[in-house]
Amino acid sequence: MFEDQQTEIEPLMKSNTEFRTLYHRHKDLDNKARDADLGVLPIDATTLHNMKKEKLITKQRLLNLWALYRPL
């Protein structure tokens, strides 16, 4: 997420702790979900479902913060 906008999000990452925390949490959840889907990380279906749900919620919060920051 935001891989193409790294230079644009850098100031936001530095100035907004909530955005930075959410960004790192989303990245962590993404990695864990991918590993679970590949079978590298043993995890039950309910936990995986909840992890993916949290990832989506985190993504939406990031997008909302990005929309507030990004100039029109």
PDB file of N, CA, C, O and CB in Angstrom:
ATOM      1  N   MET A   1       0.836  -1.172   0.000  1.00  0.00           N
ATOM      2  CA  MET A   1       0.000   0.000   0.000  1.00  0.00           C
ATOM      3  C   MET A   1       0.885   1.242   0.000  1.00  0.00           C
ATOM      4  O   MET A   1       1.843   1.318   0.770  1.00  0.00           O
ATOM      5  CB  MET A   1      -0.953  -0.005   1.209  1.00  0.00           C
ATOM      6  N   PHE A   2       0.583   2.189  -0.834  1.00  0.00           N
ATOM      7  CA  PHE A   2       1.324   3.438  -0.992  1.00  0.00           C
ATOM      8  C   PHE A   2       2.736   3.229  -1.541  1.00  0.00           C
ATOM      9  O   PHE A   2       3.587   4.109  -1.408  1.00  0.00           O
ATOM     10  CB  PHE A   2       1.399   4.154   0.334  1.00  0.00           C
ATOM     11  N   GLU A   3       2.990   2.072  -2.155  1.00  0.00           N
ATOM     12  CA  GLU A   3       4.321   1.815  -2.695  1.00  0.00           C
ATOM     13  C   GLU A   3       4.701   2.833  -3.763  1.00  0.00           C
ATOM     14  O   GLU A   3       5.868   3.214  -3.860  1.00  0.00           O
ATOM     15  CB  GLU A   3       4.390   0.410  -3.271  1.00  0.00           C
ATOM     16  N   ASP A   4       3.750   3.274  -4.557  1.00  0.00           N
ATOM     17  CA  ASP A   4       4.018   4.230  -5.626  1.00  0.00           C
ATOM     18  C   ASP A   4       4.111   5.676  -5.133  1.00  0.00           C
ATOM     19  O   ASP A   4       4.552   6.557  -5.871  1.00  0.00           O
ATOM     20  CB  ASP A   4       2.945   4.125  -6.675  1.00  0.00           C
ATOM     21  N   GLN A   5       3.703   5.918  -3.904  1.00  0.00           N
ATOM     22  CA  GLN A   5       3.699   7.280  -3.363  1.00  0.00           C
ATOM     23  C   GLN A   5       4.689   7.458  -2.214  1.00  0.00           C
ATOM     24  O   GLN A   5       4.474   8.309  -1.350  1.00  0.00           O
ATOM     25  CB  GLN A   5       2.304   7.643  -2.891  1.00  0.00           C
ATOM     26  N   GLN A   6       5.757   6.684  -2.185  1.00  0.00           N
ATOM     27  CA  GLN A   6       6.690   6.736  -1.061  1.00  0.00           C
ATOM     28  C   GLN A   6       7.204   8.153  -0.785  1.00  0.00           C
ATOM     29  O   GLN A   6       7.263   8.578   0.369  1.00  0.00           O
ATOM     30  CB  GLN A   6       7.861   5.813  -1.325  1.00  0.00           C
ATOM     31  N   THR A   7       7.570   8.873  -1.831  1.00  0.00           N
ATOM     32  CA  THR A   7       8.084  10.225  -1.602  1.00  0.00           C
ATOM     33  C   THR A   7       6.983  11.162  -1.116  1.00  0.00           C
ATOM     34  O   THR A   7       7.255  12.114  -0.384  1.00  0.00           O
ATOM     35  CB  THR A   7       8.713  10.779  -2.884  1.00  0.00           C
ATOM     36  N   GLU A   8       5.749  10.899  -1.517  1.00  0.00           N
ATOM     37  CA  GLU A   8       4.629  11.738  -1.095  1.00  0.00           C
ATOM     38  C   GLU A   8       4.208  11.469   0.345  1.00  0.00           C
ATOM     39  O   GLU A   8       3.781  12.387   1.045  1.00  0.00           O
ATOM     40  CB  GLU A   8       3.451  11.525  -2.015  1.00  0.00           C
ATOM     41  N   ILE A   9       4.323  10.222   0.795  1.00  0.00           N
ATOM     42  CA  ILE A   9       3.865   9.905   2.148  1.00  0.00           C
ATOM     43  C   ILE A   9       4.949  10.123   3.198  1.00  0.00           C
ATOM     44  O   ILE A   9       4.659  10.141   4.394  1.00  0.00           O
ATOM     45  CB  ILE A   9       3.386   8.473   2.206  1.00  0.00           C
ATOM     46  N   GLU A  10       6.188  10.289   2.762  1.00  0.00           N
ATOM     47  CA  GLU A  10       7.285  10.458   3.712  1.00  0.00           C
ATOM     48  C   GLU A  10       7.037  11.584   4.715  1.00  0.00           C
ATOM     49  O   GLU A  10       7.221  11.366   5.913  1.00  0.00           O
ATOM     50  CB  GLU A  10       8.567  10.725   2.964  1.00  0.00           C
ATOM     51  N   PRO A  11       6.623  12.786   4.277  1.00  0.00           N
ATOM     52  CA  PRO A  11       6.342  13.846   5.266  1.00  0.00           C
ATOM     53  C   PRO A  11       5.220  13.465   6.235  1.00  0.00           C
ATOM     54  O   PRO A  11       5.274  13.805   7.417  1.00  0.00           O
ATOM     55  CB  PRO A  11       5.971  15.142   4.548  1.00  0.00           C
ATOM     56  N   LEU A  12       4.214  12.766   5.735  1.00  0.00           N
ATOM     57  CA  LEU A  12       3.105  12.338   6.592  1.00  0.00           C
ATOM     58  C   LEU A  12       3.579  11.289   7.592  1.00  0.00           C
ATOM     59  O   LEU A  12       3.164  11.302   8.751  1.00  0.00           O
ATOM     60  CB  LEU A  12       1.944  11.780   5.743  1.00  0.00           C
ATOM     61  N   MET A  13       4.439  10.389   7.153  1.00  0.00           N
ATOM     62  CA  MET A  13       4.988   9.365   8.050  1.00  0.00           C
ATOM     63  C   MET A  13       5.779  10.029   9.183  1.00  0.00           C
ATOM     64  O   MET A  13       5.738   9.572  10.325  1.00  0.00           O
ATOM     65  CB  MET A  13       5.895   8.373   7.263  1.00  0.00           C
ATOM     66  N   LYS A  14       6.489  11.096   8.863  1.00  0.00           N
ATOM     67  CA  LYS A  14       7.300  11.785   9.867  1.00  0.00           C
ATOM     68  C   LYS A  14       6.462  12.636  10.813  1.00  0.00           C
ATOM     69  O   LYS A  14       6.782  12.750  11.996  1.00  0.00           O
ATOM     70  CB  LYS A  14       8.332  12.653   9.186  1.00  0.00           C
ATOM     71  N   SER A  15       5.408  13.224  10.305  1.00  0.00           N
ATOM     72  CA  SER A  15       4.651  14.181  11.103  1.00  0.00           C
ATOM     73  C   SER A  15       3.425  13.600  11.814  1.00  0.00           C
ATOM     74  O   SER A  15       2.950  14.183  12.789  1.00  0.00           O
ATOM     75  CB  SER A  15       4.218  15.295  10.232  1.00  0.00           C
ATOM     76  N   ASN A  16       2.913  12.475  11.346  1.00  0.00           N
ATOM     77  CA  ASN A  16       1.676  11.938  11.904  1.00  0.00           C
ATOM     78  C   ASN A  16       1.925  10.548  12.484  1.00  0.00           C
ATOM     79  O   ASN A  16       2.071   9.576  11.742  1.00  0.00           O
ATOM     80  CB  ASN A  16       0.568  11.886  10.826  1.00  0.00           C
ATOM     81  N   THR A  17       1.974  10.458  13.806  1.00  0.00           N
ATOM     82  CA  THR A  17       2.261   9.169  14.445  1.00  0.00           C
ATOM     83  C   THR A  17       1.162   8.143  14.214  1.00  0.00           C
ATOM     84  O   THR A  17       1.445   6.949  14.104  1.00  0.00           O
ATOM     85  CB  THR A  17       2.463   9.363  15.931  1.00  0.00           C
ATOM     86  N   GLU A  18      -0.083   8.589  14.138  1.00  0.00           N
ATOM     87  CA  GLU A  18      -1.182   7.651  13.881  1.00  0.00           C
ATOM     88  C   GLU A  18      -1.017   7.023  12.499  1.00  0.00           C
ATOM     89  O   GLU A  18      -1.154   5.809  12.352  1.00  0.00           O
ATOM     90  CB  GLU A  18      -2.558   8.367  13.990  1.00  0.00           C
ATOM     91  N   PHE A  19      -0.726   7.834  11.493  1.00  0.00           N
ATOM     92  CA  PHE A  19      -0.532   7.312  10.147  1.00  0.00           C
ATOM     93  C   PHE A  19       0.639   6.333  10.126  1.00  0.00           C
ATOM     94  O   PHE A  19       0.540   5.253   9.544  1.00  0.00           O
ATOM     95  CB  PHE A  19      -0.294   8.462   9.149  1.00  0.00           C
ATOM     96  N   ARG A  20       1.738   6.709  10.757  1.00  0.00           N
ATOM     97  CA  ARG A  20       2.921   5.855  10.771  1.00  0.00           C
ATOM     98  C   ARG A  20       2.631   4.517  11.448  1.00  0.00           C
ATOM     99  O   ARG A  20       3.026   3.464  10.947  1.00  0.00           O
ATOM    100  CB  ARG A  20       4.077   6.563  11.479  1.00  0.00           C
ATOM    101  N   THR A  21       1.945   4.562  12.580  1.00  0.00           N
ATOM    102  CA  THR A  21       1.599   3.338  13.304  1.00  0.00           C
ATOM    103  C   THR A  21       0.682   2.452  12.476  1.00  0.00           C
ATOM    104  O   THR A  21       0.897   1.243  12.380  1.00  0.00           O
ATOM    105  CB  THR A  21       0.934   3.675  14.638  1.00  0.00           C
ATOM    106  N   LEU A  22      -0.337   3.053  11.879  1.00  0.00           N
ATOM    107  CA  LEU A  22      -1.262   2.294  11.043  1.00  0.00           C
ATOM    108  C   LEU A  22      -0.559   1.712   9.814  1.00  0.00           C
ATOM    109  O   LEU A  22      -0.826   0.577   9.418  1.00  0.00           O
ATOM    110  CB  LEU A  22      -2.427   3.183  10.607  1.00  0.00           C
ATOM    111  N   TYR A  23       0.323   2.482   9.226  1.00  0.00           N
ATOM    112  CA  TYR A  23       1.064   2.026   8.043  1.00  0.00           C
ATOM    113  C   TYR A  23       1.880   0.775   8.370  1.00  0.00           C
ATOM    114  O   TYR A  23       1.857  -0.201   7.620  1.00  0.00           O
ATOM    115  CB  TYR A  23       1.992   3.147   7.518  1.00  0.00           C
ATOM    116  N   HIS A  24       2.594   0.809   9.485  1.00  0.00           N
ATOM    117  CA  HIS A  24       3.410  -0.342   9.880  1.00  0.00           C
ATOM    118  C   HIS A  24       2.541  -1.529  10.295  1.00  0.00           C
ATOM    119  O   HIS A  24       2.886  -2.680  10.028  1.00  0.00           O
ATOM    120  CB  HIS A  24       4.348   0.044  11.026  1.00  0.00           C
ATOM    121  N   ARG A  25       1.426  -1.248  10.943  1.00  0.00           N
ATOM    122  CA  ARG A  25       0.506  -2.336  11.331  1.00  0.00           C
ATOM    123  C   ARG A  25      -0.072  -3.004  10.084  1.00  0.00           C
ATOM    124  O   ARG A  25      -0.156  -4.230  10.024  1.00  0.00           O
ATOM    125  CB  ARG A  25      -0.646  -1.795  12.235  1.00  0.00           C
ATOM    126  N   HIS A  26      -0.469  -2.213   9.095  1.00  0.00           N
ATOM    127  CA  HIS A  26      -1.021  -2.762   7.857  1.00  0.00           C
ATOM    128  C   HIS A  26       0.018  -3.622   7.153  1.00  0.00           C
ATOM    129  O   HIS A  26      -0.304  -4.707   6.667  1.00  0.00           O
ATOM    130  CB  HIS A  26      -1.500  -1.633   6.925  1.00  0.00           C
ATOM    131  N   LYS A  27       1.254  -3.153   7.094  1.00  0.00           N
ATOM    132  CA  LYS A  27       2.335  -3.895   6.447  1.00  0.00           C
ATOM    133  C   LYS A  27       2.576  -5.226   7.174  1.00  0.00           C
ATOM    134  O   LYS A  27       2.771  -6.261   6.536  1.00  0.00           O
ATOM    135  CB  LYS A  27       3.634  -3.049   6.421  1.00  0.00           C
ATOM    136  N   ASP A  28       2.562  -5.190   8.500  1.00  0.00           N
ATOM    137  CA  ASP A  28       2.750  -6.399   9.294  1.00  0.00           C
ATOM    138  C   ASP A  28       1.620  -7.394   9.060  1.00  0.00           C
ATOM    139  O   ASP A  28       1.871  -8.584   8.864  1.00  0.00           O
ATOM    140  CB  ASP A  28       2.842  -6.051  10.779  1.00  0.00           C
ATOM    141  N   LEU A  29       0.373  -6.915   9.078  1.00  0.00           N
ATOM    142  CA  LEU A  29      -0.773  -7.788   8.841  1.00  0.00           C
ATOM    143  C   LEU A  29      -0.742  -8.368   7.429  1.00  0.00           C
ATOM    144  O   LEU A  29      -1.084  -9.533   7.224  1.00  0.00           O
ATOM    145  CB  LEU A  29      -2.078  -7.023   9.067  1.00  0.00           C
ATOM    146  N   ASP A  30      -0.336  -7.564   6.468  1.00  0.00           N
ATOM    147  CA  ASP A  30      -0.238  -8.018   5.088  1.00  0.00           C
ATOM    148  C   ASP A  30       0.769  -9.159   4.968  1.00  0.00           C
ATOM    149  O   ASP A  30       0.494 -10.168   4.320  1.00  0.00           O
ATOM    150  CB  ASP A  30       0.158  -6.857   4.168  1.00  0.00           C
ATOM    151  N   ASN A  31       1.926  -8.999   5.587  1.00  0.00           N
ATOM    152  CA  ASN A  31       2.951 -10.040   5.558  1.00  0.00           C
ATOM    153  C   ASN A  31       2.474 -11.325   6.234  1.00  0.00           C
ATOM    154  O   ASN A  31       2.679 -12.421   5.712  1.00  0.00           O
ATOM    155  CB  ASN A  31       4.222  -9.542   6.233  1.00  0.00           C
ATOM    156  N   LYS A  32       1.842 -11.186   7.387  1.00  0.00           N
ATOM    157  CA  LYS A  32       1.349 -12.364   8.106  1.00  0.00           C
ATOM    158  C   LYS A  32       0.240 -13.077   7.329  1.00  0.00           C
ATOM    159  O   LYS A  32       0.224 -14.306   7.264  1.00  0.00           O
ATOM    160  CB  LYS A  32       0.837 -11.960   9.492  1.00  0.00           C
ATOM    161  N   ALA A  33      -0.684 -12.320   6.741  1.00  0.00           N
ATOM    162  CA  ALA A  33      -1.769 -12.916   5.965  1.00  0.00           C
ATOM    163  C   ALA A  33      -1.212 -13.643   4.741  1.00  0.00           C
ATOM    164  O   ALA A  33      -1.667 -14.735   4.402  1.00  0.00           O
ATOM    165  CB  ALA A  33      -2.784 -11.835   5.533  1.00  0.00           C
ATOM    166  N   ARG A  34      -0.233 -13.038   4.086  1.00  0.00           N
ATOM    167  CA  ARG A  34       0.385 -13.682   2.927  1.00  0.00           C
ATOM    168  C   ARG A  34       1.080 -14.981   3.337  1.00  0.00           C
ATOM    169  O   ARG A  34       0.945 -16.002   2.663  1.00  0.00           O
ATOM    170  CB  ARG A  34       1.390 -12.729   2.253  1.00  0.00           C
ATOM    171  N   ASP A  35       1.825 -14.938   4.446  1.00  0.00           N
ATOM    172  CA  ASP A  35       2.500 -16.138   4.929  1.00  0.00           C
ATOM    173  C   ASP A  35       1.504 -17.218   5.318  1.00  0.00           C
ATOM    174  O   ASP A  35       1.743 -18.399   5.066  1.00  0.00           O
ATOM    175  CB  ASP A  35       3.389 -15.801   6.116  1.00  0.00           C
ATOM    176  N   ALA A  36       0.389 -16.829   5.929  1.00  0.00           N
ATOM    177  CA  ALA A  36      -0.644 -17.802   6.304  1.00  0.00           C
ATOM    178  C   ALA A  36      -1.274 -18.418   5.069  1.00  0.00           C
ATOM    179  O   ALA A  36      -1.516 -19.624   5.035  1.00  0.00           O
ATOM    180  CB  ALA A  36      -1.725 -17.141   7.172  1.00  0.00           C
ATOM    181  N   ASP A  37      -1.542 -17.606   4.053  1.00  0.00           N
ATOM    182  CA  ASP A  37      -2.123 -18.113   2.808  1.00  0.00           C
ATOM    183  C   ASP A  37      -1.173 -19.079   2.110  1.00  0.00           C
ATOM    184  O   ASP A  37      -1.616 -20.030   1.465  1.00  0.00           O
ATOM    185  CB  ASP A  37      -2.471 -16.954   1.870  1.00  0.00           C
ATOM    186  N   LEU A  38       0.134 -18.838   2.237  1.00  0.00           N
ATOM    187  CA  LEU A  38       1.137 -19.708   1.625  1.00  0.00           C
ATOM    188  C   LEU A  38       1.405 -20.965   2.456  1.00  0.00           C
ATOM    189  O   LEU A  38       2.053 -21.900   1.985  1.00  0.00           O
ATOM    190  CB  LEU A  38       2.432 -18.942   1.426  1.00  0.00           C
ATOM    191  N   GLY A  39       0.907 -20.982   3.687  1.00  0.00           N
ATOM    192  CA  GLY A  39       1.117 -22.125   4.562  1.00  0.00           C
ATOM    193  C   GLY A  39       2.400 -22.033   5.367  1.00  0.00           C
ATOM    194  O   GLY A  39       2.755 -22.978   6.071  1.00  0.00           O
ATOM    195  N   VAL A  40       3.096 -20.921   5.277  1.00  0.00           N
ATOM    196  CA  VAL A  40       4.343 -20.725   6.015  1.00  0.00           C
ATOM    197  C   VAL A  40       4.055 -20.427   7.486  1.00  0.00           C
ATOM    198  O   VAL A  40       4.804 -20.843   8.370  1.00  0.00           O
ATOM    199  CB  VAL A  40       5.168 -19.583   5.389  1.00  0.00           C
ATOM    200  N   LEU A  41       2.974 -19.709   7.736  1.00  0.00           N
ATOM    201  CA  LEU A  41       2.577 -19.347   9.090  1.00  0.00           C
ATOM    202  C   LEU A  41       1.342 -20.165   9.460  1.00  0.00           C
ATOM    203  O   LEU A  41       0.254 -19.920   8.940  1.00  0.00           O
ATOM    204  CB  LEU A  41       2.295 -17.812   9.209  1.00  0.00           C
ATOM    205  N   PRO A  42       1.510 -21.140  10.362  1.00  0.00           N
ATOM    206  CA  PRO A  42       0.349 -21.952  10.743  1.00  0.00           C
ATOM    207  C   PRO A  42      -0.631 -21.134  11.582  1.00  0.00           C
ATOM    208  O   PRO A  42      -0.290 -20.630  12.652  1.00  0.00           O
ATOM    209  CB  PRO A  42       0.798 -23.207  11.524  1.00  0.00           C
ATOM    210  N   ILE A  43      -1.843 -21.015  11.076  1.00  0.00           N
ATOM    211  CA  ILE A  43      -2.847 -20.188  11.740  1.00  0.00           C
ATOM    212  C   ILE A  43      -4.224 -20.745  11.407  1.00  0.00           C
ATOM    213  O   ILE A  43      -4.449 -21.215  10.292  1.00  0.00           O
ATOM    214  CB  ILE A  43      -2.728 -18.690  11.309  1.00  0.00           C
ATOM    215  N   ASP A  44      -5.137 -20.697  12.352  1.00  0.00           N
ATOM    216  CA  ASP A  44      -6.473 -21.231  12.095  1.00  0.00           C
ATOM    217  C   ASP A  44      -7.292 -20.246  11.266  1.00  0.00           C
ATOM    218  O   ASP A  44      -6.966 -19.062  11.180  1.00  0.00           O
ATOM    219  CB  ASP A  44      -7.194 -21.544  13.420  1.00  0.00           C
ATOM    220  N   ALA A  45      -8.349 -20.752  10.665  1.00  0.00           N
ATOM    221  CA  ALA A  45      -9.158 -19.964   9.730  1.00  0.00           C
ATOM    222  C   ALA A  45      -9.794 -18.742  10.396  1.00  0.00           C
ATOM    223  O   ALA A  45      -9.876 -17.678   9.782  1.00  0.00           O
ATOM    224  CB  ALA A  45     -10.244 -20.838   9.123  1.00  0.00           C
ATOM    225  N   THR A  46     -10.239 -18.882  11.633  1.00  0.00           N
ATOM    226  CA  THR A  46     -10.869 -17.765  12.331  1.00  0.00           C
ATOM    227  C   THR A  46      -9.870 -16.641  12.590  1.00  0.00           C
ATOM    228  O   THR A  46     -10.179 -15.466  12.393  1.00  0.00           O
ATOM    229  CB  THR A  46     -11.480 -18.240  13.650  1.00  0.00           C
ATOM    230  N   THR A  47      -8.693 -17.006  13.027  1.00  0.00           N
ATOM    231  CA  THR A  47      -7.651 -16.004  13.281  1.00  0.00           C
ATOM    232  C   THR A  47      -7.253 -15.307  11.988  1.00  0.00           C
ATOM    233  O   THR A  47      -7.075 -14.090  11.962  1.00  0.00           O
ATOM    234  CB  THR A  47      -6.415 -16.655  13.934  1.00  0.00           C
ATOM    235  N   LEU A  48      -7.116 -16.077  10.921  1.00  0.00           N
ATOM    236  CA  LEU A  48      -6.774 -15.495   9.627  1.00  0.00           C
ATOM    237  C   LEU A  48      -7.866 -14.538   9.160  1.00  0.00           C
ATOM    238  O   LEU A  48      -7.576 -13.446   8.672  1.00  0.00           O
ATOM    239  CB  LEU A  48      -6.551 -16.598   8.583  1.00  0.00           C
ATOM    240  N   HIS A  49      -9.116 -14.950   9.312  1.00  0.00           N
ATOM    241  CA  HIS A  49     -10.241 -14.091   8.933  1.00  0.00           C
ATOM    242  C   HIS A  49     -10.204 -12.778   9.719  1.00  0.00           C
ATOM    243  O   HIS A  49     -10.367 -11.703   9.141  1.00  0.00           O
ATOM    244  CB  HIS A  49     -11.582 -14.821   9.172  1.00  0.00           C
ATOM    245  N   ASN A  50      -9.991 -12.865  11.030  1.00  0.00           N
ATOM    246  CA  ASN A  50      -9.944 -11.669  11.871  1.00  0.00           C
ATOM    247  C   ASN A  50      -8.751 -10.782  11.506  1.00  0.00           C
ATOM    248  O   ASN A  50      -8.846  -9.556  11.546  1.00  0.00           O
ATOM    249  CB  ASN A  50      -9.874 -12.064  13.353  1.00  0.00           C
ATOM    250  N   MET A  51      -7.638 -11.407  11.155  1.00  0.00           N
ATOM    251  CA  MET A  51      -6.450 -10.657  10.751  1.00  0.00           C
ATOM    252  C   MET A  51      -6.722  -9.884   9.460  1.00  0.00           C
ATOM    253  O   MET A  51      -6.362  -8.713   9.341  1.00  0.00           O
ATOM    254  CB  MET A  51      -5.246 -11.607  10.565  1.00  0.00           C
ATOM    255  N   LYS A  52      -7.354 -10.545   8.505  1.00  0.00           N
ATOM    256  CA  LYS A  52      -7.665  -9.879   7.237  1.00  0.00           C
ATOM    257  C   LYS A  52      -8.691  -8.766   7.433  1.00  0.00           C
ATOM    258  O   LYS A  52      -8.631  -7.733   6.767  1.00  0.00           O
ATOM    259  CB  LYS A  52      -8.186 -10.896   6.215  1.00  0.00           C
ATOM    260  N   LYS A  53      -9.623  -8.983   8.344  1.00  0.00           N
ATOM    261  CA  LYS A  53     -10.620  -7.957   8.652  1.00  0.00           C
ATOM    262  C   LYS A  53      -9.942  -6.734   9.264  1.00  0.00           C
ATOM    263  O   LYS A  53     -10.247  -5.601   8.893  1.00  0.00           O
ATOM    264  CB  LYS A  53     -11.700  -8.513   9.612  1.00  0.00           C
ATOM    265  N   GLU A  54      -9.023  -6.964  10.203  1.00  0.00           N
ATOM    266  CA  GLU A  54      -8.288  -5.853  10.810  1.00  0.00           C
ATOM    267  C   GLU A  54      -7.442  -5.124   9.766  1.00  0.00           C
ATOM    268  O   GLU A  54      -7.314  -3.900   9.799  1.00  0.00           O
ATOM    269  CB  GLU A  54      -7.393  -6.363  11.954  1.00  0.00           C
ATOM    270  N   LYS A  55      -6.871  -5.891   8.844  1.00  0.00           N
ATOM    271  CA  LYS A  55      -6.065  -5.293   7.779  1.00  0.00           C
ATOM    272  C   LYS A  55      -6.914  -4.347   6.925  1.00  0.00           C
ATOM    273  O   LYS A  55      -6.461  -3.258   6.574  1.00  0.00           O
ATOM    274  CB  LYS A  55      -5.437  -6.393   6.896  1.00  0.00           C
ATOM    275  N   LEU A  56      -8.127  -4.752   6.593  1.00  0.00           N
ATOM    276  CA  LEU A  56      -9.017  -3.900   5.804  1.00  0.00           C
ATOM    277  C   LEU A  56      -9.434  -2.643   6.565  1.00  0.00           C
ATOM    278  O   LEU A  56      -9.505  -1.556   5.990  1.00  0.00           O
ATOM    279  CB  LEU A  56     -10.252  -4.683   5.391  1.00  0.00           C
ATOM    280  N   ILE A  57      -9.703  -2.797   7.837  1.00  0.00           N
ATOM    281  CA  ILE A  57     -10.064  -1.643   8.665  1.00  0.00           C
ATOM    282  C   ILE A  57      -8.888  -0.675   8.751  1.00  0.00           C
ATOM    283  O   ILE A  57      -9.061   0.540   8.656  1.00  0.00           O
ATOM    284  CB  ILE A  57     -10.497  -2.096  10.084  1.00  0.00           C
ATOM    285  N   THR A  58      -7.708  -1.220   8.930  1.00  0.00           N
ATOM    286  CA  THR A  58      -6.498  -0.400   8.991  1.00  0.00           C
ATOM    287  C   THR A  58      -6.273   0.328   7.674  1.00  0.00           C
ATOM    288  O   THR A  58      -5.924   1.509   7.661  1.00  0.00           O
ATOM    289  CB  THR A  58      -5.278  -1.264   9.333  1.00  0.00           C
ATOM    290  N   LYS A  59      -6.473  -0.377   6.572  1.00  0.00           N
ATOM    291  CA  LYS A  59      -6.319   0.235   5.250  1.00  0.00           C
ATOM    292  C   LYS A  59      -7.287   1.405   5.073  1.00  0.00           C
ATOM    293  O   LYS A  59      -6.904   2.459   4.566  1.00  0.00           O
ATOM    294  CB  LYS A  59      -6.547  -0.812   4.144  1.00  0.00           C
ATOM    295  N   GLN A  60      -8.524   1.221   5.486  1.00  0.00           N
ATOM    296  CA  GLN A  60      -9.512   2.285   5.342  1.00  0.00           C
ATOM    297  C   GLN A  60      -9.141   3.503   6.180  1.00  0.00           C
ATOM    298  O   GLN A  60      -9.294   4.639   5.731  1.00  0.00           O
ATOM    299  CB  GLN A  60     -10.895   1.780   5.737  1.00  0.00           C
ATOM    300  N   ARG A  61      -8.655   3.270   7.393  1.00  0.00           N
ATOM    301  CA  ARG A  61      -8.227   4.385   8.245  1.00  0.00           C
ATOM    302  C   ARG A  61      -7.042   5.123   7.616  1.00  0.00           C
ATOM    303  O   ARG A  61      -6.969   6.351   7.668  1.00  0.00           O
ATOM    304  CB  ARG A  61      -7.848   3.875   9.655  1.00  0.00           C
ATOM    305  N   LEU A  62      -6.115   4.363   7.020  1.00  0.00           N
ATOM    306  CA  LEU A  62      -4.978   4.982   6.328  1.00  0.00           C
ATOM    307  C   LEU A  62      -5.448   5.837   5.157  1.00  0.00           C
ATOM    308  O   LEU A  62      -4.980   6.960   4.968  1.00  0.00           O
ATOM    309  CB  LEU A  62      -3.999   3.906   5.833  1.00  0.00           C
ATOM    310  N   LEU A  63      -6.365   5.301   4.382  1.00  0.00           N
ATOM    311  CA  LEU A  63      -6.876   6.045   3.227  1.00  0.00           C
ATOM    312  C   LEU A  63      -7.609   7.311   3.664  1.00  0.00           C
ATOM    313  O   LEU A  63      -7.515   8.342   2.997  1.00  0.00           O
ATOM    314  CB  LEU A  63      -7.812   5.159   2.396  1.00  0.00           C
ATOM    315  N   ASN A  64      -8.332   7.242   4.768  1.00  0.00           N
ATOM    316  CA  ASN A  64      -9.017   8.424   5.287  1.00  0.00           C
ATOM    317  C   ASN A  64      -8.017   9.494   5.718  1.00  0.00           C
ATOM    318  O   ASN A  64      -8.199  10.674   5.418  1.00  0.00           O
ATOM    319  CB  ASN A  64      -9.919   8.042   6.465  1.00  0.00           C
ATOM    320  N   LEU A  65      -6.967   9.085   6.416  1.00  0.00           N
ATOM    321  CA  LEU A  65      -5.937  10.040   6.826  1.00  0.00           C
ATOM    322  C   LEU A  65      -5.213  10.608   5.612  1.00  0.00           C
ATOM    323  O   LEU A  65      -4.911  11.801   5.571  1.00  0.00           O
ATOM    324  CB  LEU A  65      -4.932   9.374   7.778  1.00  0.00           C
ATOM    325  N   TRP A  66      -4.935   9.770   4.633  1.00  0.00           N
ATOM    326  CA  TRP A  66      -4.262  10.208   3.409  1.00  0.00           C
ATOM    327  C   TRP A  66      -5.123  11.237   2.681  1.00  0.00           C
ATOM    328  O   TRP A  66      -4.604  12.230   2.170  1.00  0.00           O
ATOM    329  CB  TRP A  66      -3.963   9.001   2.485  1.00  0.00           C
ATOM    330  N   ALA A  67      -6.426  11.006   2.632  1.00  0.00           N
ATOM    331  CA  ALA A  67      -7.333  11.932   1.952  1.00  0.00           C
ATOM    332  C   ALA A  67      -7.332  13.307   2.655  1.00  0.00           C
ATOM    333  O   ALA A  67      -7.425  14.342   1.995  1.00  0.00           O
ATOM    334  CB  ALA A  67      -8.773  11.342   1.914  1.00  0.00           C
ATOM    335  N   LEU A  68      -7.229  13.310   3.961  1.00  0.00           N
ATOM    336  CA  LEU A  68      -7.171  14.570   4.704  1.00  0.00           C
ATOM    337  C   LEU A  68      -5.860  15.310   4.452  1.00  0.00           C
ATOM    338  O   LEU A  68      -5.834  16.539   4.398  1.00  0.00           O
ATOM    339  CB  LEU A  68      -7.342  14.310   6.202  1.00  0.00           C
ATOM    340  N   TYR A  69      -4.796  14.570   4.300  1.00  0.00           N
ATOM    341  CA  TYR A  69      -3.471  15.169   4.117  1.00  0.00           C
ATOM    342  C   TYR A  69      -3.220  15.629   2.683  1.00  0.00           C
ATOM    343  O   TYR A  69      -2.693  16.716   2.447  1.00  0.00           O
ATOM    344  CB  TYR A  69      -2.402  14.181   4.522  1.00  0.00           C
ATOM    345  N   ARG A  70      -3.606  14.785   1.738  1.00  0.00           N
ATOM    346  CA  ARG A  70      -3.270  15.006   0.327  1.00  0.00           C
ATOM    347  C   ARG A  70      -3.929  16.277  -0.190  1.00  0.00           C
ATOM    348  O   ARG A  70      -5.139  16.450  -0.046  1.00  0.00           O
ATOM    349  CB  ARG A  70      -3.700  13.801  -0.528  1.00  0.00           C
ATOM    350  N   PRO A  71      -3.156  17.152  -0.781  1.00  0.00           N
ATOM    351  CA  PRO A  71      -3.744  18.366  -1.368  1.00  0.00           C
ATOM    352  C   PRO A  71      -4.597  18.033  -2.591  1.00  0.00           C
ATOM    353  O   PRO A  71      -4.297  17.100  -3.337  1.00  0.00           O
ATOM    354  CB  PRO A  71      -2.638  19.363  -1.759  1.00  0.00           C
ATOM    355  N   LEU A  72      -5.626  18.781  -2.777  1.00  0.00           N
ATOM    356  CA  LEU A  72      -6.530  18.532  -3.908  1.00  0.00           C
ATOM    357  C   LEU A  72      -5.978  19.064  -5.198  1.00  0.00           C
ATOM    358  O   LEU A  72      -6.616  18.936  -6.243  1.00  0.00           O
ATOM    359  CB  LEU A  72      -7.881  19.148  -3.653  1.00  0.00           C
TER     360      LEU A  72
END
